[in-house]
Amino acid sequence: MKEPRICTAIAAAVAVIFAFALHALGLFSSIEGSLLHWLAPNAERAAPWILQFLWVGLIAYGVAWFTVRSERRDRAGLVVLGLLVELVAFSWICGWYRIGLQPLPGIFAAIAAYLSVFGVNALPEQRFRAPRLEELVPDDLPRNGSAPQEHAVAHVAAPEPLHTHGAREFEATVLVCDLANKYDLIDTLEPSGVAQACDRFTGRVREILLRAGAHIHSSDQEGVVAIFGFNDGAADHAIRALRSAFELTQALSVAADNGNGFTPGDAQVGLDSGTLITALRPGKNSHFLLGESLELARRFALSNRVYGSRILIGPRSFELTNNAYVSRPIDFLSGVTAQERHEVYEPLGTAADAPKDLVTRRDHFWNGVVLYREKRWGEAYAEFQKARSEESGEDAPLHMYLRRLEPLAVDMAETV
């Protein structure tokens, strides 16, 4: 797909010129007159020409922008068809106020803008990209290093452009799984042992995620990045990703019991759902991927080490999995700006199999987090105490909040 703003501007301009050319040539003057008389039989004055021009221009630009941004442009045509009906209805409403607003130029502009997007997008890609460095260097300029210093140009081979005509936007869930203690291994193992441990870890994670139907975006020393919803566009991508996250932590715990070099908690997983953009890399079986979810999922995975959790998910993933999994809020992570914050949640288990005690303790924990944020320390401490159980000995996020609140609760008790 071409650059969206350029494609939109060209398609809108073509549509406006086409619509007013038909009106100026009078090819449909009889139809325009009959239609206007039918819609506004009691019109006392016609709409000013400047209003008509703005009306047509806005319609053309809006239709072009909507079509360019649509993933399914064939279905966008149905929306444009509905817009044509609304244009006729709006002209009819103007007739109530005795104003004659001609709908036909707007209808022509909407149709032309929709069709022009397909035409502009079919133009050669070279018209919409910046020239390469070798195209800017004259042919007679030596490139072998023998040129004078004042004419020397560093020639770097430009990479092949992406196949942007196949670029698309889609909703997906990004899962990042990394080895939590890999930097600690450097102090305890030889370099070859560290490399082998990381390689075994990523290989096991890849195996599990591929079996779950994920698209593996990358797998290296930074962990494994997998995309759910990339190939199939299924609406349950977040649920499938979270199910795989639990399978990962369980499988690696079993691997520790079998003496394969892993220990429970070695895996740290982060999930985030949102919009991604992808394009195919020419000559390679790989894709360009861009989206905030890629960065946030990695940040969530790394944040497990701070809170002692094993899986953390973002707000969109929580929203998509809330009915299927029991989760609790943990904290806010700062964004790019001081005002931007992302709330992270810790999933505890499936809602269908969750015991009543787990849900009750989750609710107490949730109340404690809310009261903590409101700086009601005593009430928050009491709620977190209710969230404790015999199994909460390894509940690192709960103990983190209790450690924060104990001195505050003691100060409040002494003050009273």
C-alpha positions in Angstrom: 0.0 0.0 0.0 1.2 3.5 -0.8 1.9 6.2 1.8 -1.7 6.7 3.2 -1.7 10.5 3.3 -0.4 10.8 -0.3 -2.9 8.2 -1.6 -5.8 9.9 0.2 -4.9 13.4 -1.1 -4.5 12.2 -4.7 -7.7 10.1 -4.7 -9.7 13.0 -3.1 -8.4 15.5 -5.6 -9.2 13.3 -8.6 -12.7 12.7 -7.2 -13.4 16.5 -6.7 -12.2 17.3 -10.2 -14.2 14.5 -11.7 -17.4 15.5 -9.9 -17.2 19.2 -10.8 -16.2 18.4 -14.4 -19.4 16.4 -14.9 -21.4 19.2 -13.3 -19.7 21.9 -15.5 -20.2 19.9 -18.7 -23.9 19.5 -17.9 -24.0 15.8 -18.9 -26.4 15.1 -16.1 -28.1 18.5 -15.9 -31.6 17.0 -16.5 -31.1 14.4 -13.8 -29.7 17.0 -11.4 -32.8 19.2 -12.0 -35.3 16.4 -11.5 -33.6 15.1 -8.4 -33.3 18.5 -6.8 -37.0 19.2 -7.6 -38.0 15.9 -6.1 -36.0 16.4 -2.9 -36.6 20.1 -2.4 -39.8 21.1 -4.3 -40.3 24.3 -2.2 -36.7 25.5 -2.2 -36.4 29.3 -2.3 -32.7 29.5 -2.9 -29.8 27.2 -3.9 -27.0 26.5 -1.6 -24.0 28.9 -2.0 -21.3 27.6 -4.4 -18.7 27.7 -1.7 -20.8 25.4 0.5 -21.3 23.0 -2.4 -17.6 23.0 -3.0 -16.8 22.2 0.6 -19.5 19.6 0.7 -18.1 17.7 -2.2 -14.5 18.1 -1.0 -15.2 16.8 2.4 -17.1 13.8 1.0 -14.2 13.0 -1.4 -11.6 13.2 1.3 -13.6 11.3 3.9 -14.3 8.4 1.5 -10.7 8.3 0.3 -9.3 8.3 3.9 -11.8 5.6 5.0 -11.0 3.4 2.1 -7.2 3.7 2.4 -7.4 2.9 6.1 -9.8 -0.1 5.7 -8.3 -3.6 5.9 -11.1 -5.0 3.7 -11.7 -2.4 0.9 -14.3 -4.5 -0.7 -16.4 -4.3 2.4 -15.7 -0.6 2.6 -17.8 -0.3 -0.5 -20.8 -1.2 1.5 -20.2 1.7 3.8 -19.7 4.1 0.9 -23.1 2.8 -0.5 -24.7 3.7 2.8 -23.1 7.1 2.6 -24.8 7.7 -0.8 -28.2 7.1 0.8 -27.3 9.6 3.6 -26.3 12.2 1.1 -29.7 12.0 -0.5 -31.4 12.1 2.9 -29.3 15.2 3.9 -30.3 17.0 0.7 -34.0 16.2 1.5 -33.6 17.6 5.0 -32.1 20.8 3.5 -35.2 21.0 1.4 -37.3 21.3 4.6 -35.5 24.6 5.2 -36.2 25.7 1.6 -32.5 25.3 0.6 -31.7 23.4 -2.5 -28.5 21.4 -2.0 -27.6 19.3 -5.1 -26.7 15.7 -4.0 -25.4 14.4 -7.3 -21.9 16.0 -7.3 -21.4 14.6 -3.8 -22.5 11.1 -5.0 -20.2 11.3 -7.9 -17.3 12.4 -5.7 -17.9 9.6 -3.2 -17.9 6.9 -5.9 -14.9 8.5 -7.7 -12.9 8.7 -4.4 -13.6 5.1 -3.6 -12.5 3.9 -7.0 -9.5 6.3 -7.2 -7.9 4.7 -4.2 -7.7 1.4 -6.1 -6.2 3.2 -9.1 -3.7 5.2 -7.1 -2.6 2.1 -5.2 -1.9 0.3 -8.5 0.6 2.9 -9.6 4.3 1.9 -9.5 5.8 2.0 -6.1 8.8 4.1 -7.3 6.5 7.1 -7.5 5.9 7.1 -3.8 9.4 6.4 -2.4 12.5 8.5 -1.9 15.3 8.0 -4.5 18.1 5.7 -3.5 21.6 7.0 -2.9 23.0 5.4 -6.1 20.2 7.2 -8.1 21.3 10.6 -6.8 25.0 10.0 -7.7 25.8 10.9 -11.4 26.9 8.0 -13.6 30.2 9.7 -14.5 31.3 10.1 -10.8 33.9 7.4 -9.9 32.8 5.1 -7.2 36.1 3.1 -6.7 37.7 5.5 -4.3 39.8 7.3 -6.9 37.6 10.4 -7.0 38.9 13.7 -5.5 38.0 14.3 -1.9 35.5 17.0 -2.8 33.6 14.6 -5.0 33.9 11.5 -2.9 30.5 9.9 -2.0 30.2 7.0 0.4 28.3 4.3 -1.5 26.3 2.0 0.7 24.2 -0.7 -0.8 20.6 0.1 0.0 18.4 -2.8 1.3 15.6 -4.0 -0.9 12.4 -2.2 -0.2 9.6 -4.0 1.6 6.7 -5.4 -0.3 4.5 -2.6 1.0 1.6 -3.4 -1.4 1.0 -6.4 0.9 1.2 -4.4 4.1 -1.7 -4.8 6.4 -3.0 -3.8 9.9 -4.4 -6.4 12.3 -5.2 -7.1 15.9 -3.0 -9.6 17.7 -1.5 -10.6 21.0 2.3 -10.5 21.4 3.9 -13.0 23.8 7.5 -12.5 25.0 9.1 -15.3 27.0 12.6 -14.9 28.4 14.9 -16.7 30.7 14.6 -14.8 34.0 17.9 -15.7 35.6 20.1 -15.7 32.5 22.4 -12.9 33.8 22.8 -14.7 37.1 24.0 -17.7 35.1 27.0 -15.7 34.0 28.4 -15.7 37.5 27.9 -19.4 38.1 28.5 -21.1 34.7 31.2 -21.1 32.1 30.4 -19.2 28.9 29.7 -22.4 27.0 27.3 -23.5 29.8 25.4 -20.1 29.7 25.1 -20.4 25.9 23.8 -24.0 26.1 21.3 -23.1 28.9 19.9 -20.2 26.8 19.8 -22.3 23.7 17.9 -25.2 25.4 15.5 -22.7 26.9 14.6 -20.9 23.6 14.4 -24.2 21.8 11.8 -25.6 24.3 9.8 -22.3 24.3 9.7 -22.3 20.5 8.5 -25.9 20.4 5.6 -25.2 22.8 4.6 -22.0 21.0 4.7 -23.5 17.5 2.6 -26.4 18.7 0.1 -23.8 20.0 -0.1 -22.2 16.5 1.8 -19.0 17.2 3.9 -17.1 14.6 7.5 -16.9 15.9 8.8 -13.4 15.1 12.2 -13.8 16.7 14.1 -16.2 18.9 17.5 -15.2 20.2 19.4 -14.2 23.3 16.7 -11.7 24.2 14.1 -14.5 24.4 11.3 -15.6 22.1 8.7 -13.2 20.6 5.6 -14.9 19.3 2.4 -13.4 17.7 -1.0 -15.0 18.2 -3.6 -13.9 15.5 -1.0 -13.3 12.9 -1.9 -15.9 10.3 -5.5 -16.7 11.1 -6.9 -13.4 12.5 -8.9 -15.4 15.1 -10.7 -13.3 17.7 -9.5 -15.5 20.6 -5.8 -14.6 20.1 -5.4 -13.3 23.6 -7.0 -16.3 25.2 -4.8 -18.7 23.2 -1.7 -16.6 24.1 -2.5 -16.7 27.8 -3.2 -20.4 27.7 0.3 -20.9 26.1 1.9 -18.7 28.8 0.6 -21.1 31.5 1.7 -24.1 29.4 5.2 -22.6 29.2 5.5 -22.0 32.9 4.2 -25.5 33.7 6.4 -27.2 31.1 9.5 -25.5 32.4 8.6 -26.4 36.0 8.3 -30.1 34.9 11.6 -29.8 33.1 13.2 -28.7 36.4 11.8 -31.8 38.1 13.4 -33.9 35.4 16.8 -32.3 36.0 17.0 -30.6 32.6 18.7 -27.5 33.9 15.6 -25.3 34.5 14.1 -24.2 37.8 10.6 -23.1 38.5 10.3 -19.4 37.8 13.1 -19.4 35.2 10.6 -18.3 32.6 9.2 -14.8 32.6 6.3 -14.1 30.2 4.7 -10.8 29.1 1.6 -10.4 27.0 0.1 -7.4 25.3 -2.7 -7.1 22.8 -3.2 -4.4 20.2 -2.7 -3.3 16.6 0.3 -4.4 14.6 1.4 -3.5 11.1 3.2 -6.1 9.0 4.8 -6.2 5.5 6.7 -9.0 3.7 10.5 -8.8 3.3 11.3 -9.6 -0.3 13.3 -12.7 -1.0 13.0 -13.8 2.6 10.5 -15.9 4.6 10.2 -13.1 7.2 8.0 -10.1 8.0 8.4 -6.6 9.1 6.4 -6.0 12.3 5.7 -2.7 14.0 3.4 -2.0 17.0 3.5 -0.8 20.6 2.5 -4.2 21.8 5.9 -5.6 20.8 7.7 -3.2 23.2 5.2 -3.4 26.0 5.1 -7.3 26.0 8.9 -7.3 26.4 8.6 -4.7 29.3 6.0 -6.7 31.0 8.1 -9.9 30.7 11.1 -8.1 32.3 8.9 -6.6 35.1 8.2 -10.1 36.4 11.6 -9.9 38.1 10.5 -6.8 40.0 7.3 -8.2 41.3 8.3 -11.9 41.6 5.5 -12.9 39.3 5.8 -15.3 36.3 3.2 -13.9 33.9 2.1 -10.2 33.4 -0.4 -9.0 30.9 -1.5 -5.5 29.7 -4.9 -3.9 30.0 -6.1 -4.9 26.5 -5.1 -8.5 27.1 -6.8 -8.4 30.5 -10.0 -7.1 28.8 -10.0 -9.9 26.2 -9.3 -12.7 28.7 -11.2 -11.4 31.7 -14.1 -13.9 31.2 -11.9 -16.9 30.8 -9.1 -16.2 33.3 -8.9 -14.9 36.9 -6.5 -12.0 37.1 -5.5 -9.3 39.5 -4.0 -5.8 39.1 -0.3 -5.5 40.1 0.9 -2.0 39.4 1.3 0.8 36.9 4.3 1.0 34.5 5.3 4.4 33.2 5.1 5.1 29.5 7.0 7.3 27.1 5.7 10.4 28.8 5.1 11.2 32.4 1.3 11.2 31.9 1.3 7.8 30.1 0.9 4.8 32.4 0.1 1.1 31.6 -1.5 -1.1 34.2 -0.3 -4.6 34.4 -2.2 -7.6 35.6 -1.2 -11.1 36.9 -3.3 -14.0 35.7 -3.9 -16.6 38.4 -5.7 -19.4 36.5 -8.7 -20.3 34.4 -12.1 -19.0 35.6 -13.8 -22.4 35.0 -11.4 -24.3 37.3 -10.7 -21.5 39.9 -11.6 -22.5 43.4 -13.9 -20.2 45.3 -11.1 -19.5 47.8 -8.8 -18.2 45.0 -11.5 -15.8 43.7 -12.1 -14.5 47.3 -8.4 -13.9 47.9 -8.2 -12.3 44.5 -11.0 -9.9 45.4 -9.3 -9.0 48.7 -6.0 -8.4 46.9 -7.8 -6.2 44.4 -9.5 -4.1 47.2 -6.1 -3.8 48.8 -4.5 -2.4 45.6 -7.3 0.1 45.2 -7.0 1.3 48.9 -3.2 1.4 48.5 -3.6 3.8 45.6 -5.9 5.9 47.6 -3.3 6.0 50.4 -5.7 4.4 52.9 -2.8 2.4 54.3 -4.5 0.8 57.3 -7.5 -0.5 55.3 -5.2 -1.7 52.5 -3.0 -3.6 54.9 -6.1 -5.3 56.3 -7.3 -6.4 52.9 -3.9 -7.7 51.9 -3.8 -9.7 55.1 -7.2 -11.3 54.2 -5.7 -12.3 50.8 -3.1 -14.5 52.5 -3.4 -18.2 52.7 -1.3 -21.3 53.4 -0.4 -21.4 49.7 0.5 -17.7 49.7 4.0 -18.4 51.0 5.3 -18.0 47.4 3.0 -15.1 46.6 5.7 -12.6 45.9 3.4 -9.7 44.7 1.3 -10.0 47.9 4.4 -10.0 50.1 5.8 -7.0 48.2 2.7 -4.9 49.1 2.8 -6.2 52.7 6.4 -5.1 53.0 5.5 -1.7 51.7 2.6 -1.3 54.1 4.0 -2.7 57.3 5.9 0.4 58.4 3.0 2.7 57.4 0.6 0.5 59.3 2.8 0.6 62.4 3.2 4.4 62.2 -0.6 4.7 62.0 -1.1 2.4 65.0 1.4 4.4 67.1 -0.3 7.7 66.1 -3.7 6.4 67.2 
